[in-house]
């Protein structure tokens, strides 16, 4: 009962501020390495077919072996709460304790590793497609963190093509996404109102383009060929480091020191906005956990303080530089903020991260919280990015938004 009351007030508060659009809640400092995926080796935004398992893992560094519980809610296309009751979208029950957890073994940093898989003995299945939020809370009904995910059923063909921007002013910086949707199973009725789309670049919901309307309708085929509305800045390839061997320098690591925990110092990065584009393979902002000479990285990979450094001129008052990537769900937090050291002319910070392979970039945040992803790294039309297009459909008289198709493409084959 107490949890339901708290959730009511949470939704009321968010509704008042964000027109009922639910926002993800970031975890406290002692919760690390939230690894959320639908069957991939790396952690990324889960967009899974109906019936495929969903896996959520995280570490608690407080050493208390606390009990954590989960709750799953269904949402509309615009992330407002849907009117469905739980039995309409879940078979079984949520609000269950996460029973699968293990303590770390042979690590300097002690932690408990929690793993939740759906379906399980209590939550048998997710029954329908759409937007979902999973919320983790503790014994006191305090929300620890929440994460969004999507479930789809391929009832429509979603063709996606990446082109160099048609906007002459941004032709060297942007990539444009063209979409074609058709279905042999669904007869679209009034598609300009009933069909909605979300275009996601590099699994980052915070920069997604939503709710474009089809420009051309030919029978049951919908086409989207916008010049500006469906374009993204190409950005630059993500920077990366790997510390799977925690005692020796590896990719991107300059040197290591052992104190209470290992201190991993990365090479100082330089701005790239004024350099020529260079292709460098990355995993588009994601990360995965790996460690040498261990059998179970989830409990045997250790934590290290990773020291980031960027050579960059001092910013104006009110601006700040942050490390940015999926390692913390692209969140702008105090722990990701770099401090300026005037004598060296560099920005630097240390972030506690589990051993693995990480992508990251540096972004500038102004006093209003606006994130500029490209001022430091630059933006190039040639950059390799991953794009996903989700197609939503609400039939006349329906009570929720179905996700009827997913299209995915990589911009490595971009055309003019």
C-alpha positions as CSV (number, residue, x, y, z in Angstrom):
1,X,0.0,0.0,0.0
2,X,2.8,2.4,0.9
3,X,4.5,1.7,-2.4
4,X,1.4,2.4,-4.3
5,X,0.9,5.7,-2.5
6,X,4.5,6.7,-3.2
7,X,4.1,5.8,-6.9
8,X,0.9,7.9,-7.1
9,X,2.7,10.9,-5.8
10,X,5.7,10.3,-8.1
11,X,3.4,10.1,-11.1
12,X,1.5,13.2,-9.9
13,X,4.8,15.1,-9.5
14,X,6.1,14.1,-12.9
15,X,2.7,14.8,-14.5
16,X,2.8,18.3,-13.2
17,X,6.2,19.0,-14.6
18,X,6.4,17.0,-17.8
19,X,2.8,16.8,-19.1
20,X,2.5,13.3,-17.6
21,X,5.6,12.0,-19.5
22,X,7.4,9.6,-17.3
23,X,11.2,10.1,-16.9
24,X,13.8,7.5,-16.0
25,X,15.2,7.8,-12.5
26,X,19.0,7.6,-12.1
27,X,20.4,5.3,-9.3
28,X,22.3,6.4,-6.2
29,X,26.1,6.3,-6.1
30,X,26.2,2.8,-4.6
31,X,24.4,1.3,-7.6
32,X,26.7,0.7,-10.5
33,X,26.9,-1.0,-13.9
34,X,23.3,-1.3,-14.8
35,X,23.5,-3.8,-17.6
36,X,20.2,-3.8,-19.5
37,X,19.7,-5.7,-22.8
38,X,17.6,-8.1,-24.7
39,X,20.1,-10.8,-25.8
40,X,23.1,-8.7,-26.9
41,X,26.6,-9.0,-25.5
42,X,26.7,-5.3,-24.8
43,X,24.5,-3.1,-22.6
44,X,22.1,-1.0,-24.7
45,X,18.5,0.2,-24.9
46,X,16.4,-3.0,-24.9
47,X,14.1,-3.1,-28.0
48,X,13.0,-6.8,-28.0
49,X,10.6,-8.9,-30.0
50,X,7.5,-10.1,-28.2
51,X,8.4,-13.3,-26.4
52,X,12.1,-12.7,-26.2
53,X,13.7,-12.7,-22.7
54,X,14.7,-9.4,-21.0
55,X,17.8,-9.2,-18.8
56,X,18.6,-6.6,-16.2
57,X,21.8,-6.7,-14.1
58,X,23.3,-4.3,-11.7
59,X,25.8,-4.1,-8.8
60,X,25.2,-2.8,-5.3
61,X,28.5,-1.6,-3.7
62,X,27.2,-1.0,-0.2
63,X,27.8,-4.6,0.9
64,X,24.5,-4.9,2.6
65,X,23.0,-7.7,0.5
66,X,19.8,-5.7,0.4
67,X,16.6,-7.0,-1.1
68,X,15.4,-5.3,-4.2
69,X,12.1,-5.6,-6.0
70,X,10.8,-4.8,-9.5
71,X,7.7,-3.4,-11.0
72,X,6.7,-3.1,-14.7
73,X,4.4,-0.6,-16.1
74,X,3.0,-0.1,-19.6
75,X,3.0,3.3,-21.4
76,X,1.6,5.1,-24.4
77,X,3.7,6.2,-27.4
78,X,4.4,9.5,-25.7
79,X,5.4,7.9,-22.4
80,X,2.2,8.9,-20.6
81,X,0.7,6.1,-18.4
82,X,-1.6,3.8,-20.4
83,X,-5.0,3.0,-19.1
84,X,-4.4,-0.8,-19.2
85,X,-4.5,-2.8,-16.0
86,X,-1.6,-5.1,-15.2
87,X,-3.4,-8.3,-16.2
88,X,-3.8,-7.0,-19.7
89,X,0.0,-6.6,-20.4
90,X,1.6,-9.1,-17.9
91,X,1.0,-12.8,-17.4
92,X,1.8,-13.5,-13.8
93,X,2.9,-10.9,-11.2
94,X,5.5,-8.3,-10.8
95,X,6.3,-6.5,-7.5
96,X,8.6,-9.5,-6.7
97,X,11.9,-9.7,-5.0
98,X,15.0,-10.2,-7.2
99,X,16.1,-13.6,-6.0
100,X,19.2,-14.1,-8.2
101,X,22.2,-12.4,-6.6
102,X,25.8,-13.3,-5.8
103,X,28.6,-11.6,-4.0
104,X,31.8,-10.6,-5.7
105,X,34.7,-13.0,-5.5
106,X,38.4,-12.1,-5.3
107,X,37.9,-8.3,-5.9
108,X,39.2,-5.3,-4.1
109,X,35.8,-3.6,-4.3
110,X,33.2,-5.8,-2.7
111,X,29.7,-5.8,-4.3
112,X,26.6,-7.8,-4.7
113,X,25.6,-8.6,-8.3
114,X,21.8,-8.8,-9.0
115,X,20.3,-10.4,-12.1
116,X,16.7,-10.3,-13.2
117,X,15.4,-12.3,-16.2
118,X,11.9,-12.0,-17.6
119,X,10.1,-14.4,-18.0
120,X,10.6,-16.0,-14.6
121,X,8.6,-18.1,-12.2
122,X,6.4,-15.1,-11.2
123,X,6.4,-12.9,-14.2
124,X,5.5,-15.5,-16.9
125,X,5.5,-13.2,-19.9
126,X,4.9,-9.7,-21.4
127,X,1.7,-10.2,-23.3
128,X,1.5,-7.2,-25.6
129,X,3.8,-4.8,-27.4
130,X,4.5,-1.1,-26.5
131,X,6.5,1.1,-24.3
132,X,7.5,-0.2,-20.8
133,X,9.3,1.0,-17.7
134,X,10.9,-1.3,-15.1
135,X,11.3,0.2,-11.7
136,X,13.6,-1.2,-9.0
137,X,12.9,-0.4,-5.4
138,X,14.0,-1.5,-1.9
139,X,12.5,-2.8,1.3
140,X,11.4,0.7,2.3
141,X,9.6,1.2,-1.0
142,X,12.1,3.8,-2.1
143,X,12.7,3.8,-5.8
144,X,16.3,3.0,-6.6
145,X,16.3,3.5,-10.4
146,X,14.1,2.9,-13.4
147,X,14.7,2.1,-17.1
148,X,12.6,2.2,-20.2
149,X,12.4,-0.6,-22.7
150,X,10.2,-1.5,-25.8
151,X,8.5,-4.6,-27.0
152,X,7.5,-5.0,-30.6
153,X,6.0,-7.5,-33.0
154,X,7.0,-7.3,-36.7
155,X,3.7,-6.8,-38.4
156,X,5.0,-4.2,-40.8
157,X,8.1,-3.9,-43.0
158,X,10.2,-0.9,-42.0
159,X,12.7,0.2,-44.7
160,X,15.4,2.6,-43.5
161,X,18.0,4.4,-45.6
162,X,20.6,6.8,-44.4
163,X,21.6,9.7,-46.7
164,X,23.8,12.7,-46.5
165,X,21.7,15.7,-45.3
166,X,19.8,17.6,-48.0
167,X,20.2,20.7,-45.9
168,X,23.0,22.6,-47.7
169,X,24.0,24.5,-44.6
170,X,24.5,21.2,-42.7
171,X,25.5,18.9,-45.5
172,X,29.0,18.2,-44.0
173,X,27.6,17.6,-40.5
174,X,24.3,15.8,-40.7
175,X,22.8,12.4,-41.7
176,X,19.2,12.2,-42.9
177,X,16.9,9.2,-42.2
178,X,14.4,8.1,-44.9
179,X,11.7,5.6,-43.9
180,X,9.3,3.4,-45.9
181,X,6.5,1.5,-44.0
182,X,4.2,-1.1,-45.5
183,X,2.3,-4.0,-44.1
184,X,0.5,-7.1,-45.5
185,X,-1.2,-7.7,-42.1
186,X,-2.5,-4.3,-41.2
187,X,-4.6,-2.0,-43.4
188,X,-3.6,1.5,-42.2
189,X,-6.6,3.7,-41.5
190,X,-6.0,7.5,-41.3
191,X,-2.2,6.9,-41.0
192,X,-1.3,10.5,-40.4
193,X,-3.0,10.3,-37.1
194,X,-2.8,6.6,-36.2
195,X,0.8,5.8,-37.2
196,X,3.7,7.3,-35.2
197,X,7.4,6.8,-35.5
198,X,10.5,7.1,-33.2
199,X,14.0,7.4,-34.7
200,X,16.8,6.5,-32.3
201,X,20.5,7.2,-32.9
202,X,23.0,5.0,-31.0
203,X,20.4,3.7,-28.5
204,X,20.0,7.2,-27.0
205,X,16.4,8.0,-26.3
206,X,17.3,11.5,-25.1
207,X,18.1,12.6,-28.7
208,X,15.3,10.6,-30.5
209,X,13.1,12.2,-33.2
210,X,9.5,11.4,-32.6
211,X,6.1,11.5,-34.2
212,X,6.9,12.4,-37.8
213,X,3.9,12.1,-40.1
214,X,4.1,10.3,-43.4
215,X,4.7,12.7,-46.3
216,X,3.5,10.3,-49.0
217,X,0.8,7.7,-48.8
218,X,0.5,5.2,-51.7
219,X,-2.1,2.6,-51.0
220,X,-0.8,0.9,-47.8
221,X,2.8,2.3,-48.2
222,X,3.9,5.2,-46.1
223,X,7.0,7.3,-47.0
224,X,9.0,9.7,-45.0
225,X,11.6,11.8,-46.9
226,X,12.2,14.9,-44.9
227,X,15.0,17.3,-45.6
228,X,15.5,18.5,-42.0
229,X,12.9,17.0,-39.6
230,X,14.5,13.5,-39.8
231,X,18.1,14.5,-39.7
232,X,20.7,13.9,-37.0
233,X,24.1,15.4,-36.5
234,X,26.5,12.7,-37.5
235,X,28.8,13.4,-34.6
236,X,32.2,11.6,-34.4
237,X,33.3,8.1,-33.6
238,X,33.2,7.5,-29.8
239,X,36.4,7.4,-27.9
240,X,37.1,4.1,-26.1
241,X,39.2,2.4,-23.5
242,X,39.5,-1.2,-22.3
243,X,40.8,-2.3,-18.9
244,X,40.0,-6.0,-18.9
245,X,43.6,-6.5,-17.6
246,X,43.3,-4.3,-14.6
247,X,47.0,-4.4,-13.7
248,X,48.4,-3.5,-17.1
249,X,47.9,-0.7,-19.6
250,X,45.5,-1.7,-22.5
251,X,43.6,0.1,-25.2
252,X,43.3,3.8,-24.3
253,X,45.1,3.3,-20.9
254,X,48.3,5.2,-20.2
255,X,49.3,3.9,-16.8
256,X,47.8,2.3,-13.7
257,X,48.4,2.7,-10.0
258,X,47.3,0.6,-7.1
259,X,45.8,2.3,-4.0
260,X,42.8,1.1,-2.2
261,X,41.4,0.3,-5.6
262,X,43.2,0.4,-9.0
263,X,43.6,3.8,-10.5
264,X,43.3,3.6,-14.3
265,X,44.7,6.8,-16.1
266,X,43.6,7.2,-19.7
267,X,45.6,9.1,-22.3
268,X,44.7,12.8,-22.4
269,X,42.1,13.4,-25.2
270,X,42.3,16.3,-27.6
271,X,39.4,18.1,-29.3
272,X,38.5,16.7,-32.8
273,X,36.1,19.4,-34.1
274,X,38.9,21.0,-36.1
275,X,40.4,17.8,-37.5
276,X,39.6,15.6,-40.5
277,X,37.2,12.8,-39.9
278,X,38.9,9.4,-39.3
279,X,37.0,6.1,-39.1
280,X,37.6,4.3,-35.9
281,X,35.5,1.2,-35.1
282,X,33.4,1.6,-32.0
283,X,30.2,0.2,-30.4
284,X,28.2,3.4,-30.7
285,X,28.3,4.5,-27.1
286,X,27.6,1.2,-25.5
287,X,29.8,-0.9,-23.1
288,X,30.3,-4.5,-22.1
289,X,31.9,-6.1,-19.0
290,X,35.0,-8.3,-19.5
291,X,38.0,-9.3,-17.5
292,X,41.0,-11.6,-18.3
293,X,41.5,-14.9,-16.5
294,X,38.2,-15.0,-14.8
295,X,35.3,-17.4,-15.3
296,X,32.4,-15.1,-14.3
297,X,33.1,-11.5,-15.1
298,X,29.8,-10.4,-13.5
299,X,31.1,-11.2,-10.1
300,X,34.9,-11.5,-10.6
301,X,35.6,-8.3,-12.6
302,X,36.8,-5.6,-10.3
303,X,36.1,-1.9,-10.1
304,X,38.7,0.8,-10.8
305,X,38.8,4.6,-10.7
306,X,39.1,5.6,-14.3
307,X,40.7,9.0,-14.8
308,X,39.5,10.9,-17.8
309,X,41.5,13.9,-19.1
310,X,40.7,16.4,-21.9
311,X,42.9,19.2,-23.1
312,X,40.5,22.1,-23.8
313,X,40.3,25.9,-23.2
314,X,38.5,27.1,-20.0
315,X,34.8,27.5,-20.6
316,X,32.6,30.4,-19.9
317,X,30.9,30.8,-16.6
318,X,27.9,28.4,-16.3
319,X,29.2,25.9,-18.8
320,X,30.7,22.5,-17.9
321,X,32.2,19.4,-19.6
322,X,30.9,15.9,-18.9
323,X,31.8,12.3,-19.9
324,X,28.9,11.0,-21.9
325,X,27.9,7.5,-22.8
326,X,25.6,4.5,-22.2
327,X,27.7,3.5,-19.1
328,X,25.2,5.6,-17.1
329,X,22.4,5.8,-19.6
330,X,23.6,9.1,-21.1
331,X,22.9,10.9,-17.8
332,X,24.4,14.3,-16.9
333,X,25.5,13.9,-13.3
334,X,27.9,15.4,-10.8
335,X,30.1,12.3,-11.1
336,X,30.5,12.8,-14.8
337,X,31.5,16.5,-14.6
338,X,35.2,17.3,-15.3
339,X,37.1,19.8,-13.2
340,X,39.4,22.4,-14.9
341,X,43.1,22.4,-13.9
342,X,44.5,25.7,-15.0
343,X,48.2,24.9,-14.7
344,X,47.9,21.9,-17.0
345,X,45.2,23.4,-19.2
346,X,43.1,20.2,-18.9
347,X,39.7,19.1,-17.7
348,X,39.8,15.9,-15.6
349,X,37.6,13.6,-13.4
350,X,37.6,10.1,-12.1
351,X,34.7,7.7,-12.4
352,X,34.3,4.4,-10.6
353,X,33.7,1.8,-13.4
354,X,33.7,-2.0,-13.6
355,X,36.3,-3.7,-15.8
356,X,35.3,-3.8,-19.4
357,X,35.3,-2.1,-22.8
358,X,33.7,1.4,-22.8
359,X,32.7,4.0,-25.4
360,X,32.4,7.6,-24.3
361,X,32.6,11.2,-25.6
362,X,32.9,14.6,-24.1
363,X,29.9,17.0,-24.2
364,X,29.4,20.6,-23.1
365,X,26.4,21.5,-20.9
366,X,25.3,25.1,-20.5
367,X,23.6,26.7,-17.5
368,X,20.2,25.7,-18.8
369,X,21.1,22.0,-19.0
370,X,21.3,22.0,-22.8
371,X,23.8,19.3,-24.0
372,X,26.1,20.1,-27.0
373,X,27.4,16.7,-28.1
374,X,29.5,18.0,-31.0
375,X,31.4,21.2,-30.0
376,X,34.4,19.2,-28.7
377,X,34.3,16.1,-30.9
378,X,33.0,17.6,-34.1
379,X,30.2,16.4,-36.4
380,X,30.8,14.6,-39.8
381,X,28.4,13.2,-42.3
382,X,30.7,10.1,-42.8
383,X,30.4,9.0,-39.1
384,X,29.3,5.4,-38.5
385,X,26.1,5.4,-36.4
386,X,23.4,3.0,-35.6
387,X,19.8,3.9,-36.3
388,X,16.6,2.2,-35.1
389,X,13.1,3.2,-36.3
390,X,10.1,2.1,-34.2
391,X,6.6,2.2,-35.7
392,X,3.6,2.6,-33.5
393,X,0.0,2.0,-34.5
394,X,-3.3,2.6,-32.6
395,X,-6.3,1.3,-34.4
396,X,-9.5,3.2,-34.2
397,X,-11.1,2.5,-30.9
398,X,-8.0,0.8,-29.5
399,X,-6.8,1.4,-25.9
400,X,-3.1,1.4,-26.4
401,X,-0.3,2.0,-28.9
402,X,1.1,-1.2,-30.5
403,X,4.7,-1.3,-31.8
404,X,4.2,-3.0,-35.1
405,X,7.7,-2.8,-36.6
406,X,11.4,-2.2,-36.1
407,X,13.8,-1.1,-38.8
408,X,17.5,-0.9,-38.1
409,X,20.4,0.3,-40.2
410,X,24.0,1.4,-39.9
411,X,25.2,4.5,-41.6
412,X,28.5,2.9,-42.8
413,X,26.9,2.6,-46.3
414,X,25.7,6.2,-46.3
415,X,24.9,7.6,-49.8
416,X,24.7,11.1,-51.1
